[in-house]
Structures are given as C-alpha cells and as structure tokens.
Amino acid sequence: METIYKADNERYRNGMKYRRCGESGLLLPEISLGLWHNFGSVDNFENCKKILHCAFDHGITYFDLADNYGPVPGSAEETFGRMMQTSFKPYRDEIVVSTKAGHDMWEGPYGSWGSRKHLISGLDQSLKRMKLDYVDIFYSHRYDPETPIEETLQALVDIVRSGKALYVGISKYPKYKAQFAYDYLRQNNVPCLVYQGRYNMLTTEVDDENIITDAAENGAGFVAFSPLAQGLLTDKYLNGIPENSRVAKGGFLKREQITPEILYIVEQLNRIALNRGNTLAEMALAWLLADSNVTSVIIGASSVEQLKENLRCLDVAPFSDEDITEIENILKNR
Ligand SMILES: NC(=O)c1ccc[n+]([C@@H]2O[C@H](COP(=O)([O-])OP(=O)(O)OC[C@H]3O[C@@H](n4cnc5c(N)ncnc54)[C@H](OP(=O)(O)O)[C@@H]3O)[C@@H](O)[C@H]2O)c1
C-alpha cells in the first residue's frame, strides 16, 4: 500500500533561505526546482515523486513549469498535477507554481507565440493538467516579434484580473522589449514580478544586456534558468558522456556543445572548486547567488542525489578576492 507523504517538519529550518522577488511581497527560495526535463511521461514517476518530496522537505517552495515540458509536451504538468492531488494537496498555500505559454504546444495557428488567444487558452489547458484553480506566476515564455507586444501584455494583465494567476513574469525578452513590458505592466497596475533568463558561468548574454540590473531597477526579481548549463557545469562530462546523462538521452544539451574549449574552461573551474572544498555544481550555483539581485536559481535534477548535492551550495564559504580574480580570468575566455 502506498504510504501517505508527510512533509518534513523541519523543512523551513533545513538551511534554505528566501529572497524577496523584486519589490513584490513574494519570497522565493534561493534554490527552486524546474520540471523541464526528468518529469515527463517518459520518466519514472516514482523517481519524480522522490525528487519533488526531497525538494519540498528541504524548503524548496517554488516549482517552475511550462505547458510544453515533458516529453511528451504537457506531461510534466500532468506529473505535477498528480502530485497536487496526492502528496502536495495539503500544502498548496506553501507552494509557488509557475507555468508559461509561448513555445510550440499544439498544432494550428493558435498553438504557439504571444497572441491573447494562445496565452489564455494555454493557461486554461495548464490549469487542467495541473489540477489547479490558479498558478502563482504565469510567464510569457518568449517575446513574439509578430504579435503587438501590447496584446501579449494585456493578456497577462487580464489573466491576473481573472484570478487565474497571482503574478506575471516574462522570459527571454530582449532588453528593450523587457523595458516596454515593465512600463506597460506597471501602468496597468499588474507590475511584472520577475524576469526569467538563462544565466550560468558559461553564458554572457544576460550580463551583456544588463538584464539583471534592469529588472532590479524596474522592481522585478530575476530568476536564473539552466544555472548548471544543463549539467555542463558539473564534473560529469569531464571524462566523456555518461550513460543516462541529458546528452546521452537526447535532451536539449547536444554532443556538439561539449567542445574542447568548453571542457578546458570547465576543467579549470572544477580545479578551483575542488581547492575550495566544493564540487563544481556547488560552486557554480553559489557563484550566481553571490549576486543579491538574483532572486532564485532554478535547477534541474534527475536524481535525489543531484538535488542534495546542489542544495549544498547554500553552505559554501564566500568567494575570496583571489577566487573571484581567478574565476573571472577563466571566464574571460568564454
Ligand atoms: N524560461 C525558459 O525558456 C527556460 C529554459 C530552460 C529551462 N528553464 C527552467 O529552468 C529549469 C532548469 O533548467 P535546466 O534543467 O537546464 O537546469 P540545470 O540545473 O542547468 O541542469 C540540470 C541538469 O543537469 C544535470 N545535473 C544537475 N545537477 C547535477 C549534479 N549535481 N551532478 C551532475 N549532473 C547534474 C542533470 O542532468 P542529467 O542527469 O540528465 O544529465 C539535470 O537534469 C528547467 O527545469 C525550467 O524550469 C526555463
């Protein structure tokens, strides 16, 4: 017989810290969990359940989804819906759930991008799959260059007014479109809660465009996705491509992305991490959280062991001036 899950009584005393998301009232955990990979219908539900239980037991209160997560698209939301009907049912008010619409989801002219038609229908479908009445955060998943941006943003405003989302956010918007969104949403009394962008030690795009400081100056938080560069910022690819890794399983990280140049940088970072007494994953996450304008990093994990290792980033020693200089010198070669 299946045992009934009871969350750890110590979950808010296990070391998790919470940061205010921009100028909102919402606190998010420094580490959040994303369900992009590992939680689809192709994955083992018992393993999904263990990871989600472990996350909540360690103070992770924010779970990040999108309509297209799987595979198959939609199935990560169905997995989360099963959890909301069982383990997490008593804890709805302790959990922040986000979803997104804007990437390809269903066939035909309304199944993607940023029209009002797509966003509102997409959210309705997500709520059904997740067995929820509302999500905490609804994101426009990407900027749509062919839909008037006012239409996309007004749909976000109306979604909040309808009660189907408490807050809204934007993801991967180019700098000037993000500024338009911050202004429009503020003028319509539904301030943008958060910008979600790819941010890890191997990327430069967010820094190049000052996305994080722009978000802060506009009262929005910033959450980092793919903070481990999909697993590249661990020691796992240093000696080849392990079985069952995202690359071996044909996920979004491709063999061609693991170039000798990238591996050289990862090796050097791994050496510094080991000298500091950290794993590379711990150090890579702590590096992002050293910026107080980063509200949360959304990690992925395919096992409880990975999740536990990543959570240890919360305990690592601060970076010394020597560490910072050495790391910045390595990152100049990205
Ligand atoms: N807004 C957007 O457009 C967007 C885009 C991408 C992601 N996201 C969000 O961000 C979340 C996280 O993205 P991500 O999965 O790319 O994050 P990530 O943390 O960079 O990568 C996670 C993957 O790295 C590997 N890994 C994690 N910890 C490890 C460890 N300690 N040791 C060895 N390998 C480890 C695992 O892959 P394997 O074990 O399978 O190799 C895991 O699935 C997503 O779930 C989603 O919610 C949003």
The ligand as an SDF file (V2000), in Angstrom:
LIG
                    3D

 48 52  0  0  0  0  0  0  0  0999 V2000
   12.3350   30.1010  -19.4820 N   0  0  0  0  0  0  0  0  0  0  0  0
   12.9020   29.2580  -20.2950 C   0  0  0  0  0  0  0  0  0  0  0  0
   12.8670   29.3930  -21.5150 O   0  0  0  0  0  0  0  0  0  0  0  0
   13.6190   28.0750  -19.7020 C   0  0  0  0  0  0  0  0  0  0  0  0
   14.5310   27.3520  -20.4930 C   0  0  0  0  0  0  0  0  0  0  0  0
   15.2130   26.2810  -19.8970 C   0  0  0  0  0  0  0  0  0  0  0  0
   14.9720   25.9440  -18.5710 C   0  0  0  0  0  0  0  0  0  0  0  0
   14.0510   26.6520  -17.8470 N   0  0  0  0  0  0  0  0  0  0  0  0
   13.7520   26.3020  -16.4380 C   0  0  0  0  0  0  0  0  0  0  0  0
   14.9420   26.0960  -15.7230 O   0  0  0  0  0  0  0  0  0  0  0  0
   14.9340   24.7850  -15.1470 C   0  0  0  0  0  0  0  0  0  0  0  0
   16.3140   24.2590  -15.0020 C   0  0  0  0  0  0  0  0  0  0  0  0
   16.9350   24.1390  -16.2760 O   0  0  0  0  0  0  0  0  0  0  0  0
   17.9980   23.0050  -16.5230 P   0  0  0  0  0  0  0  0  0  0  0  0
   17.3670   21.6750  -16.2670 O   0  0  0  0  0  0  0  0  0  0  0  0
   18.6580   23.2370  -17.8230 O   0  0  0  0  0  0  0  0  0  0  0  0
   18.9800   23.3290  -15.2740 O   0  0  0  0  0  0  0  0  0  0  0  0
   20.4680   22.9200  -14.9110 P   0  0  0  0  0  0  0  0  0  0  0  0
   20.4660   22.9030  -13.4130 O   0  0  0  0  0  0  0  0  0  0  0  0
   21.4310   23.7780  -15.6170 O   0  0  0  0  0  0  0  0  0  0  0  0
   20.6710   21.4400  -15.4820 O   0  0  0  0  0  0  0  0  0  0  0  0
   20.0110   20.3530  -14.8820 C   0  0  0  0  0  0  0  0  0  0  0  0
   20.6060   19.0290  -15.3600 C   0  0  0  0  0  0  0  0  0  0  0  0
   21.9900   18.9510  -15.0520 O   0  0  0  0  0  0  0  0  0  0  0  0
   22.3070   17.6670  -14.5270 C   0  0  0  0  0  0  0  0  0  0  0  0
   22.6810   17.8430  -13.1150 N   0  0  0  0  0  0  0  0  0  0  0  0
   22.0540   18.6260  -12.1880 C   0  0  0  0  0  0  0  0  0  0  0  0
   22.7090   18.5710  -11.0100 N   0  0  0  0  0  0  0  0  0  0  0  0
   23.7570   17.7560  -11.1930 C   0  0  0  0  0  0  0  0  0  0  0  0
   24.8060   17.3120  -10.3440 C   0  0  0  0  0  0  0  0  0  0  0  0
   24.8840   17.7180   -9.0880 N   0  0  0  0  0  0  0  0  0  0  0  0
   25.7420   16.4720  -10.8620 N   0  0  0  0  0  0  0  0  0  0  0  0
   25.6840   16.0550  -12.1500 C   0  0  0  0  0  0  0  0  0  0  0  0
   24.6990   16.4370  -13.0090 N   0  0  0  0  0  0  0  0  0  0  0  0
   23.7550   17.2820  -12.5300 C   0  0  0  0  0  0  0  0  0  0  0  0
   21.0450   16.8190  -14.6890 C   0  0  0  0  0  0  0  0  0  0  0  0
   21.0260   16.2580  -15.9950 O   0  0  0  0  0  0  0  0  0  0  0  0
   21.2830   14.7000  -16.3100 P   0  0  0  0  0  0  0  0  0  0  0  0
   21.4930   13.9630  -15.0300 O   0  0  0  0  0  0  0  0  0  0  0  0
   20.0880   14.2520  -17.0330 O   0  0  0  0  0  0  0  0  0  0  0  0
   22.4870   14.7170  -17.1860 O   0  0  0  0  0  0  0  0  0  0  0  0
   19.9620   17.8670  -14.6080 C   0  0  0  0  0  0  0  0  0  0  0  0
   18.7440   17.4740  -15.1960 O   0  0  0  0  0  0  0  0  0  0  0  0
   14.0220   23.9980  -16.0740 C   0  0  0  0  0  0  0  0  0  0  0  0
   13.5080   22.8200  -15.4820 O   0  0  0  0  0  0  0  0  0  0  0  0
   12.9530   25.0090  -16.3450 C   0  0  0  0  0  0  0  0  0  0  0  0
   12.0590   25.0790  -15.2540 O   0  0  0  0  0  0  0  0  0  0  0  0
   13.3920   27.7130  -18.3930 C   0  0  0  0  0  0  0  0  0  0  0  0
  1  2  1  0
  2  3  2  0
  2  4  1  0
  4  5  1  0
  4 48  2  0
  5  6  2  0
  6  7  1  0
  7  8  2  0
  8  9  1  0
  8 48  1  0
  9 10  1  0
  9 46  1  0
 10 11  1  0
 11 12  1  0
 11 44  1  0
 12 13  1  0
 13 14  1  0
 14 15  2  0
 14 16  1  0
 14 17  1  0
 17 18  1  0
 18 19  2  0
 18 20  1  0
 18 21  1  0
 21 22  1  0
 22 23  1  0
 23 24  1  0
 23 42  1  0
 24 25  1  0
 25 26  1  0
 25 36  1  0
 26 27  1  0
 26 35  1  0
 27 28  2  0
 28 29  1  0
 29 30  1  0
 29 35  2  0
 30 31  1  0
 30 32  2  0
 32 33  1  0
 33 34  2  0
 34 35  1  0
 36 37  1  0
 36 42  1  0
 37 38  1  0
 38 39  2  0
 38 40  1  0
 38 41  1  0
 42 43  1  0
 44 45  1  0
 44 46  1  0
 46 47  1  0
M  CHG  2   8   1  16  -1
M  END
$$$$
